[in-house]
Amino acid sequence: MVDERVVDGRRIAQLLAAEVRGHERGALGRLAVTDVRDVQGSEHGEFAYGIALLPPGERADRRNPDVETRDAVERLADVYVHTDRARVEFRLAPDAAADAGQEAAAEDSSGLRVRPKATDPPRTLLFLESGVAAKRALPVFRAVVEASDG
């Protein structure tokens, strides 16, 4: 077992993309990683990729990622790479993202922090401060997909 904690923002964002792509069923199966850019990260964050929401009943083609965005309903979130963390900006259902994010971040070792972003339209920010946070962020994505359908 590895005791080393992943705190490189680029690697954390890669782990999150792998987690999102790893689901073929349920709410998470409707998510597609889009507009991927090769970034190193910065203090203020560099756009790395988007996460799009596919229509109900549609699934992302995991074998051909270029096809998976054709029928996307809209951008659910943007992912940014900082030097020491990754940041997700939820565009859809910011209230659901905030509630689910607070619940996921409640555990001290979650590696997650959540806060609102005062913009128009409003967004919710989810900070992933370690590699393990990539998996712990999935309930937030699930809650946003479910709220977007309602």
C-alpha positions, 0 to 999 in steps of 0.5 A: 500500500502506498502512503504517499499523498497526491497533492499535484494539481495536474495529477489530481485532475487526471484522477478525477477525469479517470473516475468520471470516465470509469462509470458506464451506468447510472447518473455518472454514466451520462458524464463526458470529459470534454475540451481536454487541454494539456496544462501544468497548473498555476496558482490561480488555476488553468482550465484543464477540461469540461464535464458535459451532461448527456441527455437522459438515456444516452451514455458516453462512448468510452472507446471514442472520447471525441464522439462523447460530446456530440449530443451533450445537453450542456456543460455541467462543470469546468475543471481547473488545475492549480499547482497543489490542487484541482478546482471544479466549478459546477455550472448546473444545480449549484445548490445541489452541488453545495449541499452534496459538497458540504456533506462529502467534505464533512469528513476531515480526511476527505480532501474536499472543500466547497464554497459558493462563487458569487457570479451571475449565474451562480456557481459552486466551487469544489476544491480537491486537495488530494488524489483521494478527493477525486473519488470522494467528489463523485457523490457531488457529481451524482447529485448535480446530475440528478438535480439537473434532471428534476 
